[in-house]
Amino acid sequence: MSEILAQYGTLMLALACIFGFFMAYGVGANDVANAMGTSVGARAITIKQAIIIAMVFEFAGAYLAGGEVTSTIRSGIIDLETAGFDTNPELLVYGMLSSLLAAGTWLLLASWKGWPVSTTHSIIGAIIGFAVVGVSVDSVMWGQVISIVASWVISPVFSGVIAFIIFLSVQRLVLDTDDPFQNAKKYIPGYIFLVGFMISMVTLIKGLSHVGLEVSFVQATIYAVGIGLVTMTIGYFLIRNIKENVTDNPDDRFASLERLFGVLMIFTACSMAFAHGSNDVANAIGPLAAVNGVIQSGGVFAAQSQLPVWILLLGGGGLVIGLATLGYRVIATIGRNITELTPSRGFAAEIAAATTVVIASGTGIPVSTTHTLVGAVLGVGLARGIGALNLGVVGRIFLSWVITLPVGAALSILFFFLFRAIFG
């Protein structure tokens, strides 16, 4: 064990816990707010209900589909062969502390400004920054970085196309028909089935292996169909008693129709929180697990770190508190400022984003929940014409995406030198 770790190990772990909580707070304020923004913006659920849904489903997603073991270095950004952490484990600790603090700081600033940025890319930018100055330029796997930059385009376009298609189907089957209310009652259970099926598939394929259960793709599909039918039945009973407000005013009639889609959005909010928990909670707790692993093992570096339950609880607690205290700013941007959302539009955006994240989780493409959701909201807006979008807000969001990686890297470099000076 290195002298630095022997002397300062406990203090370093305490700092890692504080910075990990800070990072999780930023994820909650920004990314969980993204996941809930469409539902709250469409007035399908309140902020209080969003926090309760996030508590339950983010935790479930993180544990079942995020796994008990998290990769120490997110998305394999650092080449462990050339990094030399075996001989200098304290370098890894400085790097992870710097990355958590850098990404957390950027997320706090972005959340305060109401910018929906990517927590995945914030932490990756931070890790690249420390690796370049603390290890070497060659230790960064630049091919991975290029695939992440490509996902800036792929994620929003893919989810935008799905959202566009889903919303067109809602328009064709429900909104633009002679009796939209009755058609909504007829088709909404089918959409609820789609939500239940998609989320079950990701849990069964990705998640159950972490808790010691293996199912084949065919078995997973059969189970997911069953779970989809159960959620569809629950949805059917929830919307059965909603009565149409029969007046000559078309606005009143559409209010009744949107109440039906409001029920549907409760299901999509749960699915979005689950998809987000499975994909992004590791951003906050992966580096903390790495520091904990190195210190507990006496300086032995492992590519994978076991994830103790207390780290998961610390990350989950930070998420929920971040959403509860600062999430409203990003929720306003996503839910109200890009385009006007109603429950029918918000539903299309959420199911498209969740589907994209689920497909990405299954195929290992590093997508950002934020980018997929913003893309989906844009897709829904475009289905009503370009005039339905607030292009000024869209421009500011895209700019914040582009600067996330370099800002994370620059802050991380600054903090890395600071920690090395303090402990070295």
C-alpha positions, 0 to 999 in steps of 0.5 A: 500500500502506498504511503499516501493511501496509508496516511490519508486513506480515511480522509480520501474516502470521506471526501469521495463520499461527500463529492459522490453525494454532490455529484448525485445531487447534480444528477438529481437536479439535472438528469432526473428532472429531465426524466420527469420534466415532460410529465410535470410540464404536461401537468400529468403529475405534480412535483411531489408525485415526481419525487415519489416516482423517482425515489421508487423507480430510480432505485429499482432501475439502479439496483435491478438493471444498473447492477451490483457491480459497476465499471470503475471507469465509465464506458472504458475511457481509460486504457488500464494497461498503460495507466499504471494505477497498480504502481501509483494507486493514489493517482486513481484516487486523485482522479476520481475525486477530481472527476466527481467534484468537477462534474458535480460543479458543472451540473450544479451550474447548469441546473441553476441556469436550467440547462438540461446537460448530460451527466454521462458526458460531464463525468466522462469529460472530467475523467478524460481531463484527469487522465490526460494530465495525470496519466498520459494522452495515450491512456485515453481511449480516443475511439470511445470518445469519438463514439460519445461525440457521435451519440450527441447526434445519434441519440436525439435523432433516433428518439426524435424519429420514434417520438415523431412516429408515435405522436403521428399514430396518436394523431391518426388513431385518436386526435384527428378522428370523429370521436377522439374520446372513445378512440382514446379509451380504445387505443390507450391500453395498447400504448400502456402495453407498449410501456410495460413491455419495453421496461420489462424487456430491459429488466429481464435481459440486463437486470436479472443476471445481476441478481443471479437469474438468467433468462433467454431472449425468448423467455424474456419476451414471453415474460415481458408480454405477460407483464405488459398485459398486466399493466394494460389491465391496470391502465384499463381499469384506471381510465374506465371511469373517466367520463367525457365532459360533453359540451359544445366547447371543443376545449372542454372535450379535449380536456377530458381526452388529455385526462386519459393521456394523463393516466398513461403519463403516470406509466411513462414517468415510471418507465422513464425513471426506471430507464434513467436509474439503470443507465445513469446512476453509475455516473455518480457512484462508479468513481466513489466505488472505485475509490472505496475499492482501492482504499479498502483493498490497501491500494490494489486496483481492480477494473471492476469494483464491488458496489456496497449497498451503502454507496447505492443508498448514498447515490439514491439519496443525493438524486432525490434531494437534488430533484426535490430542491433544484430540479424545478429549473430544468423541469421548466425548460424541458416541460414548458420552454422547448414546445408546449406539452400536453399529456398526449404529446408528453407521452409520445416523447417519454415512451420514445426516450425510454425506448431509446435508452432501453435499446442503447442499454441493451446494445452498449451504446453510450447515450445520454438520457438528456439528449434522447429526451430533448430529441424526443420533445423536439420530435413531438414539436416538429410533428406540429410544425417547426413554428411549435418549437422555441428555437432560441431555447433549443440553440442554448441547449445544444450549446450547453451540450457541446461545452459539457465535455471541455468544461468537465475536463478543464475543471477536473484538471484544476482539481487534480493539481489541487489534490496532488498538491494537498496530498502529494 
